[in-house]
């Protein structure tokens, strides 16, 4: 398996393995995978553990869910609707579903297909789990000389290391979020959909340098920025001021959303964020 790449680096016939540590990471990276596929004119299918929640989250992250699903360009299905037959898993059945998707995509005139597979179903008490490595091997074979890419999603905290090691050799890419800081108390990483950065845990001045680096890289990009602090339990005034100063520094035609809890938002209000043009405080799903 190649060294870790960004989700935005994936191309046609990649068989990529995404190992994630929290639901927000899975949703963010998958949304970018879906967004880029739709932007390239591809058909996109996501087999998810929670299809309705997945659709809601895609919409919240800027995907035009209604128009894409109405046009047949995107489908979000339950895992049992594709890979499973009742409470059993069999390679032949799962590969039959994937080949049908490839054939349907070609028949409808799309230039390619992207498939995201949440592998959480393999943690259920169902038969046939021992065939998982064989399934990954069959996927790799099926993708050769196609314009089909598959993103297999494994929760690294729930899957045991032996299982992860058994499927790893059949993937051509290992996908991970760009991480600026990771410790038991704090994680700072790039956010892909919508673009920006994400902070989770407790932020104080001991991690100001990686925060500065993350903000600098986000500002270098184009378009609007989101600083996602929804999973941040604490932020000190110094770090909040750094974020606000960075938000003030970008071009006036760009917007910055500071997504956070009401408690965190109060710190930014104290620093005057409410009166700065282009900066929005977003608490939960509202403002």
N, C-alpha and C positions, 0 to 999 in steps of 0.2 A: 504494500500500500504506500502511495506517495506521501510525502510530508504534508502536514495540515495545510489546507488552502481555505480561502474565504468562500462563502456561499456564492458570492458574485463572480467567482472565477470559474464556476462549473460550465462545461460546454456539452456539445452533443455526445452521445453514447458514453458519458461518464456513469460509472456505477460507484456512487459515493456513500460513505458511512458517516452519519452524524451521530456523535455521542453527546448527549446533553445532560445537564445536571439539575435543571429546574424547568417548569412548564413555560415560563416567560421566554427562556432561551429557545425552546423548541418552536414556539409560536412565531417569534421574531425571525428566525432563520428560515422557517418554512414559508412565511409570508414573502420574504425576499425571493425565494426559489420560485414561488408562484408568480409574483409580480414580474420578474425578469422573463419568465417563460411566456406570459401573456404579452409582454412588450415586444417579444421577438416573433409574435404571431404563431406560437405553438399552442397545442392543446395541452391542458394540465389536469391531472387527476391526483387527488389526495385521499388515501385511505387513512381515516382518523379514528381514534378511540371514541371521540365525541364530535361527530360531524356538525351538529347544529352550533355548538360552541366554536368550532373551528371556523365556520362561515362568519359568525359574529366577529371573531377576532380578526379575520382577514379584512372585513369591512372597516373595522376600527383602525387598521393599519394602512388604509388608503387603497385597498383593492376594490375595483368596481364589481362587487359580487353579483348584484342583480343582473347587470347587462352581460357579464361573462357567462353566468349559468344559463340565462335565457337564450343566449346564442349557441350554447352547447360547447363553448370553448373551455369551460371549467366544470369539473364535478368534484364534490366532496362526499365521500361515501363511508359507511361503516366498514370496518375490517372484515366482518363476517359476510359482507356483500361481495367480497372479492376473493379473499384468500382462504376462507374457511368453508367447510361443508358441515353445518351443524356444529358439533363440539369436536370436530376432527380436522387435522391439517394433513394434506397430502401434496407432495411436490407437483404431481400431474395436474391436480385441480387448480392450484395456485398459478402455475405456469400457463394453464389454459386460459385463465382470466387475463393474464398479462398479454398473451399473444392476441387475444380478442381485442384488447385495447389498442395494441399496435396496428392491427388490421383495420379497426374502425377509424383510427386517426388517419391512416393512409387513404382509406376510402372516402373520407370527407375532405380530402385535399389539403390537410395541414402539412406544413413543412417539417414538423417534428412533434415529439411528445415528451412531456415531463411527468414523472410519477413519483409521488412522495409516499412512503410506506411507514406508518407508525407501527413499530414491531412490538408494541405493548401487549398485543394479543398473545404473544408467545409466553407471557407470564401467567396466563390463565391455566386452570386444570383441564387441559384438552390433550387428546392423543396426537401423536405424530410430531411432537416438538423435536425429537431426535433428528428429524429430516431438515432442520433449519439450515445447517451448513450446505447440504445438497441443494436446497432452494437458492441460496445465495450464489452457488456455483452455476446453476442453470440460468440465473439472471445474467450473470457475466457473459455466458455463452450466447444468450439471445440478443444481447445488445451489440455484438460485433457487427460492424458495417451498417449500422442503423443511425437514425437521428433521434434516438430515444435515450433519455437519461433517467436514472432511478436514484432516489435519495432514500436510503434505509436509515431509520431513526431509532436509536437505542438509548434508553435511559441508563446512564452509566452507574447510577446508584442502586438501580433495581436489578439489572442483569449482572450475573456473576462473572468474574474475570475469565473463567474457562469458556463460557459461551461466547463472550466478546472476542476472545482469541481464536475461537474456532471459525468465526465468520469473517474475521479481518482479512485473511489472504485473498478473498474473492472480490474485494473492492479496489478500485483504481485510485480512489481519492479518500482522504480523511478530512472531514469538514469541522471547523471550529470557529467560534467567534473570536475576533481579535481582542485579546485581554491585556489590559494595562496594569491591573493589580488584582491579585487573588490571594485572600487569606481567610481564615475561619470567620473573621469579623466583617470583611468587606470585599466586594467584587466590583471592579470597574471594567466595562467592556464596550466595544462598539455595538451600536444598535443599527440594524439594516433596514427595517421597515416599521415606521418611517425612519429616515436616516438621523443619526445622532449618537448619543452615548447612553449607557444604562448603568445605574448605580444601585447596589443592593447591600443592605447591612447597616453599618455604622460608619459615617464619614467624619473624620477629624483631620487636623493639620498634619498628622503623621503620614497621610497619603496624598498630600497636596501636589507633590511632583507628578505622580502618575495621572492625577486629575487634570493638571495643567497640560500634560501631553495629550490626553484624550480630547480635551476641549480644543487644543490647537489643531489637531488633525480634523476634527469635525468642522471647524471654521474654514479650513482650507478647501473643503468641498463646495458644491454648489447647491442652491435651493435652500429650503427651510430646514430648521434643525429642531429635534426634540431631545431634551435632557430628561430621561425617564428615571424618576426617583420614587416611583410608586412603591418599591420594596425597600425603601430606605427608612430605617427606624429612627435615625438620628443624623443631623448634620450640624456642625458648629458654624458660628457666624463667619469665621474666616473663610471656610470653604464655600459657603453660600455666597459670600461677597465675590469670590473668584469666579463662580459660575455667572453671576449677574454682570460682572465687568466684561466677561467674555461675550455674553449676549449683547451688551451695549456696543461692542466693538465691530460687529458685523455690518455689512452694507444695509442701508435703510430699506431696500426693497426685499430683504429677507426677513422671515419671521422666526421667532424662537418660542417653542412651547416648553414650559417647565411643568412636567407632569409629576404630581406629588400628592401626598396626603395633606389633609387640612392643617395638621400640626407643622409639617415641613413648609407648607405654603405661608404660614404665619411668619416664618423667619424672613422669607423673601419680601413679604409685605412690609415688615419692619425696616428692610433695607431700601424700600421705595420702588420695588419691582412693578407695583400696580400702576405707576404713572409713567412708565417707559414705553414709548411707541414701539410696536412690533413684538413686544414680549407678552405672552399670555400665561397665566397661571391656570393649570388644568388639574382639578382635583377629581379623582375617579375618572368617570367618562364625561364629565362636564367641565365648566369653567367657573 
